[in-house]
Structure formats: structure tokens, C-alpha cells
Amino acid sequence: MVEQAPFLALLSTDGCHLCEDAKRLLNDLQITFELVDIIDDEELIAAYGDKIPVLMFEGAQQALFWPFNNEQIEQYLSFYGISSTQ
């Protein structure tokens, strides 16, 4: 049985220029992530509406809140056992 890597999400919404910056950082590091628009989920809006962009693994207890840089992204991934160089 092949173990899948945890699902990495970038919480964002349309028109968020900081979210665009975060996407660029992740793409520059060639990190696979799912873009999640919080506008479709009332709970996400309530929890993260004024905090996006937010990077988080599905089911994780800890998220990475903006502002973050390449080194912080690497540390966050490493905490969950993921290498961005995979």
C-alpha cells in the first residue's frame, strides 16, 4: 500500500494580492498544493477570513499564516515530514 503525502492547501480568495504572492512562493519552490477559496465555506470565512493567505495540511493542528517566506515554508513542510525537494 502506497502512503500518500498529506493534502497541502493554500487558503485564499479572488482579489487577494497577498494570496498571489503566496502562490508565487509555492510555485517557485515547486511545491504541490491545492488552492482553496474560502468564500465557499462559512466556517473557513469565520476562521481565516482576515488571515489569508494561510498554508495548512489537511487535519493539521498548526497552520502557516502570512507573512511567510521560503525558509518558513520549508520548516513547515519539514515539521509534517515533507521535503520540498521530493
Phi, psi and omega in degrees: 000129181272128179275128180272147176292151177301150178286120180258124182242143169250110178282129184202188172201164179299143176082007181267104183291330176292326177296322177297320177297317180296317178300318180298316178301312181297318178294320178299326178275359180057044179263132178279128180211161176254129176277122182244115179278115185292343184299338182274000186219111182303322180295319178294320178299314181297320184279324190231003186306324181258013184240350184295150003282147178228132178254128180206149174274144177303128178078001181286150177271346183235138177241164176251114184264145177293142006275140174225157181237181183303316182297318179293323176298313179301317180295318179297314178298316181298322179302325180262015174076023181247136175254132180287351181265007179289000000 
